[in-house]
Amino acid sequence: MKQVYIFFLIGIVGYAMLTGNATALRAADDGFAPLFGGDSLEGWKVSDWSNVRTPQKVKGTPWRIEGGVLYGLNKRTWIISPRQYGDFVLKLDSKISRGSNGGIGLRFPPEGDPAYTAMEIQVVDAEVYYGGRSRPEQRTGSIYDEIAAGKDVVKPVGQWNSWEITTRGSRVTVVLNGEKIIDADLSRETKARQQKGPALAKRPLKGHIGFQNLKGTITLRNIMIKPLDRGDTEFVPLFNGKNLDGWVNVNCAPETWTVRDGMIICSGIPTGVLRTKKQYENYILELEWRHMKKRGNAGLFIHSDALTAVGQPFTRSIEVQILDGRNTENYTSHGDVFAIHGATMKPDKPHPGGGMRSLPSEWRCKPAGQWNHYRVESRDGTVALAVNGKVVTRGSLLNPRKGYICLEAEGSEVHFRNIRIRELPGSNPPADVIAKEEQGFRSLYNGLDLRGWKQVAGNEGHWRAKNWVLDYDGKSEAKDKNLWTQEEFGNFILIVDWRLPAEPRTEHVPVILPDGSQAVDSNGKGLTVAVLDAGDSGVFLRGSSKSQINIWNWPVGSGEIWGYRTDKNMSAEVRKAATPILNADKRVGQWNRFEITAIGERVTVVVNGKTVIRRARLPGLPKRGAIALQHHGDRVQFANIYIKELVQFD
């Protein structure tokens, strides 16, 4: 990189020596570079003034450059940059002749009139233009036909005027002859002042730069540009505007996340997340969003795990709030940044309640139905959020500090568009601050209905999809009251969250020894112990009720394999292996997570991160079969059901 920078400096120094342009030499140290490569218009396109897609209609050479000075020769044309730019600082000097009319085009697309498809900064002889009766927003320095210059600091015709134009997200500033004349947040310009183009808030944040000469002559010199954030061309889209390539629907129905008119449309139902396929650490992320009803709820997650947290429809991550109309002292409708479900962070200023939530310095979002712009900058475990062009929220000591980016569905329709990212150099963070990576799991429950599960008469209204929770009331009237997958599986890793939500009651249950037998007293009578019991259920593997992974409140703990532990025809080794080596259950009523691995006849069960069954051999376990959630006459809830199929060896 040092060699590249040296050659870059040599090029600018040579250009300055050849042209006598001292400004170019000074600008090298400030990160500016000439917009034109010496005395060459190579790559630049000349078009008709009315539509940049239309070739020039005049004969001859309407634009030429000599000694670094660009001349527009009264030919009703635009000259258009080969590159597109988003955030940048543009410096130049301009001079016009009597009666001239020209402009500086910013961020315009490759078709249409830049004055109405993007922005034109007007350069005009106001004393002649419209007979001297032009409106303020049509005079030099204005964003043509939209925003008038705040001051009249234009020098007389024939004299040089010095410009510095800065675009950063939706914020545009124009400094003319050392005076700031425009300081606009385009995201707030939601109503067009004329009928020839959309409101400024709807115009692109990236596009071509160009110069117009409609009448008279316009002369430009010292034309220098500094792309901000090491070059806007390094931004890449995270959403292609056509489909959800590059994204993973983690736990929602297919219709929760769809694409229409260049937008990601989120129905909000069920609650869940859509995430990127790739993890990110240091970056600048930009997107636009809008709620479609008042008090709508959604979110943007960064540094996210691949899968949802235990007993939650959301991932462990840092959430950037996207909410409408619910401001309180403890949280706001937008702009909050906070850690969720095991993540941690330090707010930039203390939260009133003492939590890990950073509140914005001001409320800048527009109400439901209008677009808002977020810019999130993540660097080495810190985060800064700009809302509609201004940084309002910061946090530090983020953990995780690298992970997936997610969009959140939470009950109401929300739209996303113009999602793009520019990655920054990483810091090679240690593993303990990196989110859990994708491991090939897919969801078996979509949160909306029971697609993928066998529907039998008598189960209706008992096994129910209740948003992200699959709820069973324990009262099925079916012949087979269990809920079975339609698919069959061989080798796999299965993740299932569960809880027993019933009000617990005191019950006496057996005391199970490590070898799988029941403890007995001196008279040989089975020992029991009083526990708070909330019911019983389980998970059947490969179509077999014998391979039931138990859910209950017994002291031996959930995860035992009942059909093998209690089968006296099995060897002592098999019965012992089917008995949990510890009780890893959470308190009654709380969510628990199974991770069940079945490879051949061997089964391992992990409960809440602790191995309770280790490679138990289950003789006679079928090679393939469906998975079932068990009916046992008690209420039970399931969530976050994911499976990863493994290679099957016959």
Residue pairs with C-beta under 8 A, 6 or more apart in sequence:
8 28
8 33
9 28
12 24
12 25
12 27
12 28
12 33
12 34
13 25
13 28
15 21
15 24
15 34
15 38
15 68
16 22
16 24
16 25
18 38
19 38
19 39
19 67
19 68
20 67
21 67
21 68
21 221
21 222
23 91
23 222
23 224
24 32
24 34
24 68
24 222
24 224
27 33
27 91
27 224
27 226
30 226
31 226
32 89
32 91
32 224
32 225
32 226
33 224
33 225
33 226
34 68
34 223
34 224
34 225
35 81
35 90
35 92
35 209
35 223
35 224
35 225
36 44
36 65
36 68
36 70
36 223
38 68
39 65
39 66
39 67
39 68
40 65
41 63
41 64
41 65
41 79
43 81
43 82
44 63
44 79
44 80
44 81
44 82
45 52
45 79
45 80
45 82
46 55
46 56
46 62
46 63
46 77
46 78
46 79
46 80
47 53
47 54
47 55
47 56
47 77
47 78
47 80
48 54
48 55
48 56
48 57
48 76
48 77
48 78
49 76
49 77
49 78
49 113
49 212
49 213
49 214
50 113
51 111
51 112
51 113
52 78
52 80
52 108
52 110
52 111
52 112
52 113
52 114
52 208
52 210
53 110
53 111
53 112
56 62
56 75
56 77
57 76
58 75
58 76
58 77
60 73
60 75
61 73
62 72
62 73
62 74
62 75
62 76
62 77
62 79
62 213
63 70
63 71
63 72
63 73
63 75
63 77
63 79
63 211
63 213
64 70
64 71
64 73
65 71
68 221
68 222
68 223
69 219
69 220
69 221
70 79
70 211
70 219
70 220
70 221
70 223
71 217
71 218
71 219
72 79
72 102
72 211
72 212
72 213
72 217
72 218
72 219
72 220
73 213
73 217
74 213
74 215
74 216
74 217
75 213
76 213
76 214
76 215
77 212
77 213
78 105
78 114
78 210
78 211
78 212
79 210
79 211
80 105
80 110
80 208
80 209
80 210
81 208
81 209
81 210
83 208
83 233
84 107
84 206
84 207
84 208
84 232
84 233
85 107
85 167
85 206
85 207
85 208
85 209
85 225
85 227
85 232
85 233
86 107
86 167
86 205
86 206
86 232
86 235
87 167
87 168
87 169
87 227
87 228
87 229
87 232
88 166
88 167
88 225
88 226
88 227
88 228
88 232
89 164
89 165
89 166
89 225
89 226
89 228
90 104
90 106
90 163
90 164
90 165
90 166
90 209
90 223
90 224
90 225
91 162
91 163
91 164
91 165
91 222
91 223
91 224
91 225
92 104
92 162
92 163
92 220
92 221
92 222
92 223
92 224
93 160
93 161
93 162
93 163
93 220
93 221
93 222
94 102
94 104
94 123
94 160
94 161
94 163
94 218
94 219
94 220
95 158
95 159
95 160
95 161
95 218
95 219
95 220
96 102
96 123
96 124
96 125
96 157
96 158
96 216
96 217
96 218
96 219
97 125
97 157
97 158
97 216
97 217
97 218
98 125
98 128
98 157
98 158
98 216
99 125
99 128
99 215
99 216
100 123
100 124
100 125
100 157
100 213
100 215
100 216
100 217
100 218
101 123
101 124
101 125
101 129
101 213
101 214
101 215
101 216
102 123
102 124
102 211
102 212
102 213
102 214
102 215
102 216
102 218
103 114
103 115
103 120
103 121
103 122
103 123
103 124
103 144
103 211
103 212
103 214
104 120
104 121
104 123
104 163
104 165
104 209
104 210
104 211
104 212
105 114
105 115
105 118
105 119
105 120
105 121
105 208
105 209
105 210
105 211
105 212
106 114
106 118
106 119
106 120
106 121
106 165
106 167
106 172
106 207
106 209
107 118
107 119
107 167
107 203
107 204
107 205
107 206
107 207
107 208
107 209
108 114
108 117
108 118
108 119
108 204
108 207
108 208
108 210
109 117
109 118
109 204
109 207
109 208
110 208
111 117
113 196
113 197
114 120
114 208
114 210
114 212
115 144
115 145
115 196
115 197
116 145
116 194
116 196
116 197
117 197
117 203
117 204
118 203
118 204
118 207
119 143
119 144
119 146
119 172
119 200
119 203
120 143
120 144
120 212
121 141
121 142
121 143
121 144
121 163
121 165
121 174
122 138
122 139
122 140
122 141
122 142
122 143
122 144
123 140
123 218
124 134
124 138
124 139
124 140
125 157
125 216
126 132
126 134
126 139
126 140
126 154
127 157
129 138
129 139
130 138
135 148
136 142
136 148
136 149
137 143
137 144
137 145
137 146
137 147
137 148
137 193
138 144
138 145
139 148
139 149
139 152
139 154
140 149
140 154
140 161
140 176
141 149
141 153
141 154
141 174
141 176
141 181
141 182
142 148
142 149
142 182
143 172
143 174
143 182
143 184
143 200
145 193
145 194
145 196
146 189
146 192
146 193
146 194
146 200
147 182
147 184
147 189
147 200
149 174
149 176
149 181
149 182
150 180
150 181
150 182
150 183
151 179
151 181
153 176
153 177
153 178
153 179
153 181
154 161
154 176
154 177
155 161
155 177
160 221
161 176
161 177
162 176
162 177
162 178
163 174
163 175
163 176
164 174
164 175
165 172
165 173
165 174
165 175
166 172
166 173
166 175
167 205
168 228
168 389
169 205
169 286
169 373
169 375
169 386
169 389
170 185
170 186
170 187
170 188
170 201
170 205
170 373
170 388
170 389
171 183
171 184
171 185
171 186
171 389
171 390
172 182
172 183
172 184
172 186
173 180
173 182
173 183
173 184
174 180
174 181
174 182
174 183
175 181
184 200
185 388
185 389
185 390
186 200
186 201
186 203
186 389
187 201
187 366
187 371
187 372
187 373
187 388
187 389
188 201
188 366
188 388
189 199
189 200
189 201
190 199
190 201
190 366
190 370
190 371
191 199
192 198
192 199
192 200
197 203
201 370
201 371
202 371
205 286
205 373
205 418
206 232
206 235
209 225
211 218
211 220
227 233
229 284
229 422
230 422
230 424
232 422
234 422
234 423
235 284
235 286
235 420
235 421
235 422
236 420
236 421
236 422
237 419
237 420
238 246
238 276
238 285
238 287
238 405
238 419
238 420
238 421
239 246
239 247
239 264
239 416
239 417
239 419
240 246
241 259
241 262
241 263
241 417
242 259
243 259
244 257
244 259
244 264
244 274
246 276
246 277
246 278
247 257
247 274
247 275
247 276
247 277
248 274
248 275
248 276
248 277
248 306
248 438
249 256
249 257
249 274
249 443
250 272
250 273
250 274
250 275
250 306
250 307
250 308
250 315
250 406
250 443
251 270
251 272
251 273
251 308
251 313
251 443
251 445
251 446
251 447
251 468
251 640
252 270
252 272
252 273
252 274
252 409
252 446
252 447
252 448
253 269
253 270
253 446
253 447
253 448
253 449
253 451
254 446
255 267
255 448
256 266
256 267
256 268
256 269
256 270
256 272
256 274
256 409
256 447
256 448
257 264
257 265
257 266
257 267
257 274
257 407
257 409
258 264
258 265
258 267
259 265
262 417
263 415
263 416
263 417
264 274
264 407
264 415
264 416
264 417
264 419
265 413
265 415
266 274
266 298
266 407
266 409
266 413
266 414
266 415
266 416
267 409
267 413
268 296
268 297
268 298
268 409
268 410
268 411
268 412
268 413
268 414
269 409
269 411
269 447
269 448
269 467
270 313
270 409
270 446
270 447
270 448
270 465
270 467
270 468
271 313
271 314
271 409
271 410
271 411
271 447
271 467
271 468
272 308
272 313
272 314
272 408
272 409
272 447
272 468
273 301
273 304
273 308
273 313
273 314
273 315
273 406
273 407
273 408
273 409
274 406
274 407
274 409
275 301
275 304
275 306
275 315
275 404
275 405
275 406
275 407
276 404
276 405
276 406
277 438
278 404
279 402
279 403
279 404
279 434
279 435
279 437
280 302
280 378
280 402
280 403
280 404
280 405
280 421
280 423
281 378
281 401
281 402
281 426
281 427
281 429
282 378
282 379
282 380
282 423
282 424
282 425
282 426
282 427
283 377
283 378
283 421
283 422
283 423
283 424
284 375
284 376
284 377
284 378
284 421
284 422
284 424
285 302
285 374
285 375
285 376
285 377
285 378
285 405
285 419
285 420
285 421
286 373
286 374
286 375
286 376
286 418
286 419
286 420
286 421
287 300
287 373
287 374
287 416
287 417
287 418
287 419
287 420
288 371
288 372
288 373
288 374
288 416
288 417
288 418
289 298
289 300
289 322
289 371
289 372
289 374
289 414
289 415
289 416
289 417
290 368
290 369
290 370
290 371
290 372
290 414
290 415
291 298
291 322
291 324
291 368
291 369
291 412
291 413
291 414
292 368
292 369
292 412
292 413
292 414
292 415
293 324
293 368
293 412
293 413
294 324
294 325
294 367
294 368
295 324
295 325
295 326
295 368
295 412
296 323
296 324
296 368
296 411
296 412
296 413
296 414
297 322
297 323
297 324
297 410
297 411
297 412
298 322
298 323
298 407
298 408
298 409
298 410
298 412
298 414
299 319
299 320
299 321
299 322
299 323
299 407
299 408
299 410
300 319
300 320
300 322
300 374
300 376
300 405
300 406
300 407
300 408
301 314
301 315
301 317
301 318
301 319
301 320
301 340
301 404
301 405
301 406
301 407
301 408
302 317
302 318
302 320
302 376
302 378
302 383
302 403
302 405
302 406
303 317
303 318
303 343
303 378
303 398
303 400
303 401
303 402
303 403
303 404
303 435
304 315
304 316
304 317
304 400
304 403
304 404
304 405
304 406
304 435
305 315
305 316
305 317
305 400
305 403
305 404
305 435
305 436
306 315
306 404
306 435
306 436
306 437
306 438
306 439
306 441
307 315
307 436
307 441
307 495
307 640
307 642
308 314
308 315
308 640
309 315
309 316
309 340
309 341
309 342
310 497
310 591
310 592
310 593
310 608
310 640
311 497
311 499
311 590
311 591
311 592
311 593
311 639
311 640
312 341
312 591
312 640
313 447
313 467
313 468
313 639
313 640
314 340
314 341
314 408
315 341
315 404
315 406
315 435
316 340
316 341
316 342
316 343
316 400
316 435
316 436
317 339
317 340
317 341
317 343
317 400
317 403
317 404
317 406
317 435
318 337
318 338
318 339
318 340
318 343
318 345
318 383
318 395
318 398
318 400
319 336
319 337
319 338
319 339
319 340
319 408
320 335
320 336
320 337
320 374
320 376
320 385
321 331
321 332
321 333
321 334
321 335
321 336
321 337
321 338
322 334
322 374
322 408
322 414
323 331
323 332
323 333
323 334
323 336
324 333
324 334
324 365
324 367
324 368
325 333
325 367
325 368
326 332
326 333
327 333
327 363
329 352
330 351
330 352
330 353
330 357
331 357
331 359
332 359
332 360
332 363
333 363
333 365
334 360
334 363
334 364
334 365
334 372
334 387
335 359
335 360
335 363
335 364
335 365
335 385
335 387
335 392
335 393
336 357
336 358
336 359
336 360
336 393
337 345
337 347
337 357
337 358
337 383
337 385
337 393
337 394
337 395
338 345
338 347
338 355
338 356
338 357
338 358
339 345
339 356
339 357
339 398
339 399
343 398
343 399
343 400
344 356
344 397
344 398
344 399
345 356
345 358
345 383
345 395
345 396
345 397
345 398
345 399
346 356
346 395
346 396
346 397
347 356
347 357
347 358
347 359
347 395
348 358
348 393
348 394
348 395
348 396
349 358
349 359
351 357
351 358
351 359
358 393
358 394
358 395
359 393
360 385
360 387
360 392
360 393
361 392
361 393
362 390
362 392
364 387
364 388
364 389
364 390
364 392
365 372
365 387
365 388
366 372
366 388
371 417
372 387
372 388
373 386
373 387
373 388
373 389
374 385
374 386
374 387
375 385
375 386
375 389
376 383
376 384
376 385
376 386
377 383
377 384
377 385
377 386
378 398
378 401
379 424
380 401
380 427
381 396
381 397
381 398
381 399
381 401
381 429
381 433
382 394
382 395
382 396
382 398
383 393
383 394
383 395
383 396
383 398
384 391
384 393
384 394
385 391
385 392
385 393
385 394
386 392
387 393
399 432
399 433
400 433
400 434
400 435
401 429
401 433
401 434
402 426
402 429
402 433
402 434
402 435
403 434
403 435
404 435
404 438
405 421
407 416
439 644
440 644
441 493
441 495
441 642
441 643
441 644
442 642
442 643
442 644
443 640
443 641
443 642
444 452
444 485
444 627
444 641
444 642
444 643
445 452
445 453
445 465
445 470
445 638
445 639
445 640
445 641
446 452
446 465
447 465
447 467
447 468
448 465
449 465
450 463
450 465
450 470
450 483
452 485
452 486
452 487
453 463
453 483
453 484
453 485
453 486
454 483
454 484
454 485
454 486
454 626
456 478
456 479
456 480
457 478
458 476
458 477
458 478
458 479
458 481
459 476
459 477
459 478
459 481
459 483
462 472
462 473
462 474
462 475
462 476
462 477
463 470
463 471
463 472
463 476
463 483
463 629
464 470
464 471
464 472
464 473
465 471
468 639
468 640
469 637
469 638
469 639
470 629
470 637
470 638
470 639
470 641
471 635
471 637
472 483
472 537
472 629
472 631
472 635
472 636
472 637
472 638
473 635
474 535
474 631
474 632
474 633
474 634
474 635
474 636
475 633
476 631
481 631
482 540
482 545
482 628
482 629
482 630
482 631
483 628
483 629
483 631
484 540
484 543
484 626
484 627
484 628
485 626
485 627
485 628
486 626
487 626
488 542
488 543
488 624
488 625
488 626
489 542
489 598
489 624
489 625
489 626
489 627
489 643
489 645
490 542
490 623
490 624
490 645
490 646
490 648
491 598
491 599
491 600
491 645
491 646
491 647
491 648
491 649
492 597
492 598
492 643
492 644
492 645
492 646
493 595
493 596
493 597
493 643
493 644
493 646
494 539
494 541
494 594
494 595
494 596
494 597
494 598
494 627
494 641
494 642
494 643
495 593
495 594
495 595
495 596
495 640
495 641
495 642
495 643
496 539
496 593
496 594
496 596
496 629
496 638
496 640
496 641
497 591
497 592
497 593
497 594
497 638
497 639
497 640
497 641
498 537
498 551
498 591
498 592
498 593
498 594
498 636
498 637
498 638
498 639
499 589
499 590
499 591
499 592
499 636
499 637
500 534
500 535
500 536
500 537
500 551
500 552
500 553
500 588
500 589
500 634
500 635
500 636
500 637
501 534
501 589
501 635
501 636
501 637
502 534
502 535
502 634
502 635
503 534
504 532
504 533
504 534
504 553
504 588
504 589
505 532
505 533
505 534
506 530
506 531
506 532
506 533
507 530
507 531
507 532
507 533
507 553
508 528
508 529
508 530
508 531
509 528
509 529
509 531
509 533
509 553
509 554
509 555
510 518
510 519
510 526
510 527
510 528
510 554
511 518
511 519
511 526
511 527
511 528
511 529
511 555
511 556
512 518
512 519
512 554
512 555
512 556
512 560
512 565
512 579
513 519
513 579
514 576
514 579
514 581
515 572
515 575
515 576
515 579
516 565
516 566
516 572
516 575
516 576
516 578
516 579
517 575
518 526
518 527
519 526
519 527
520 526
520 527
521 527
529 555
531 553
531 554
531 555
532 553
532 588
533 552
533 553
533 588
534 553
534 588
534 589
534 634
535 552
535 553
535 632
535 633
535 634
535 635
535 636
536 550
536 551
536 552
536 632
536 633
536 634
537 551
537 552
537 629
537 630
537 631
537 632
537 634
537 636
538 548
538 549
538 550
538 551
538 552
538 562
538 630
538 632
539 548
539 549
539 551
539 594
539 596
539 627
539 628
539 629
539 630
540 547
540 548
540 549
540 627
540 628
540 629
540 630
541 547
541 548
541 549
541 596
541 598
541 603
541 621
541 625
541 627
542 598
542 621
542 622
542 623
542 624
542 625
542 626
542 627
543 622
543 624
543 625
543 626
543 628
544 563
544 621
544 622
544 625
545 563
545 628
545 630
546 563
546 564
546 567
546 620
547 561
547 563
547 564
547 603
547 618
547 621
548 561
548 562
548 563
548 630
549 558
549 559
549 560
549 561
549 594
549 596
549 603
549 605
550 558
550 559
550 560
550 561
550 562
551 558
551 592
551 630
551 636
552 558
553 585
553 588
555 583
556 579
556 580
556 583
557 580
557 582
557 583
557 584
557 585
557 607
557 612
558 580
558 583
558 584
558 585
558 592
558 594
558 607
558 612
559 580
559 584
559 594
559 605
559 606
559 607
559 612
559 613
560 578
560 579
560 580
560 612
560 613
561 578
561 603
561 605
561 613
561 616
561 618
562 578
564 570
564 574
564 575
564 577
564 578
564 616
564 618
565 575
565 578
565 579
566 575
567 574
567 575
570 578
570 619
573 617
574 616
574 617
574 618
574 619
577 613
577 614
577 615
577 616
577 617
578 613
578 616
578 618
579 613
580 605
580 607
580 612
580 613
581 611
581 612
581 613
581 614
582 610
582 612
583 612
584 607
584 608
584 609
584 610
584 612
585 592
585 607
585 608
586 592
586 608
591 639
592 607
592 608
593 607
593 608
593 609
593 640
594 605
594 606
594 607
595 605
595 606
596 603
596 604
596 605
596 606
597 603
597 604
597 605
597 606
598 621
599 646
600 621
600 623
600 649
601 617
601 618
601 619
601 620
601 621
602 615
602 616
602 617
602 618
603 613
603 615
603 616
603 618
603 621
604 611
604 613
604 614
604 615
604 616
605 611
605 612
605 613
605 616
606 612
623 648
623 650
624 648
627 643
629 636
629 638
